[in-house]
Amino acid sequence: MKHLKHYVLAVVAAVLFSACGTTRTVPLTGRKQNLMISDQEVLSLSATEYSKYMASAKKSTNATNTALVQRVGQKLANAVQTYLTNNGYASELSNYAWEFNLVADQNINAFCMPGGKIVVYEGLLPVTQDEASLAVVLGHEIAHAVANHSAEQMSKQIKQQYGMQIGTAVLGQLGVGQTTQSIAQIIAQQGLQFRNLKYSRDHETEADRMGLIFSAMAGYDPNVAIAFWQRMAAMTGGGTAEFLSDHPSDETRINNIKSKFLAEALKYYTGGSTSTTNAKKAVSSGKTIKISSKK
């Protein structure tokens, strides 16, 4: 009887999640995901946090490197928007208001919040070294936003919270009208910060794949990805750069690129002017690089 009770509660919980969630298809990969939070809720939370972050952050005074980040970011954004428009995702374009900033911080880090708010730390540029390699990183971060990984991670947390609370009394109180309020309360309890959100290993791998394709679409040679990730592995000394949260190992990441992702990305690359042979270097590398210890 005890097992039957647990089974019934699990079924009811599954119905509850399904009723208040939506199913979405990830662009490029075709993976199905169930989201418990709407685009409007995610974008509102993201915009608020981004405004707070930029109010406290110190923007880079290096005009050349700032222009580099903005140039590469905008090329990627244009490529992403073209892909979404041509592949049945035009309705999602309203979710993006692209913005690219370089901040004066020597940690090796970059992030893209939902809505296309992208921040690069100065400490990343001596590792990327050229425009095409920077595109690999920004493509990875933009992929997290396009694939709605933030909303998916938040949905996972919400489901876990519901699972902890599930019971007859709770289920009796969670009507359709209260679902949104409950979600908001759970998000608040999590102390959510998009720039520090830890993605799953599967999300990181999906972002590697999608990001490499996006950089190729933007005219950047995806072949540079292998050398870049090798440099990243060497620079972190076996540790982890801050923007690679629950990451695959360096060896696994590089092997995935070599054996799976590169051939696919090259199908989208037309040999533009931003290939590895003539990528413009615009990096100020005179400062000491401090590797973040956060994982």
Helices and strands as residue ranges (DSSP letters): H 2-20, E 22-25, E 32-35, H 39-56, H 63-86, G 90-95, E 99-103, E 110-113, E 117-121, G 122-124, H 125-128, H 131-146, H 149-165, H 168-173, G 176-178, H 179-190, G 194-196, H 201-217, H 224-236, H 250-256, I 257-261, H 262-266
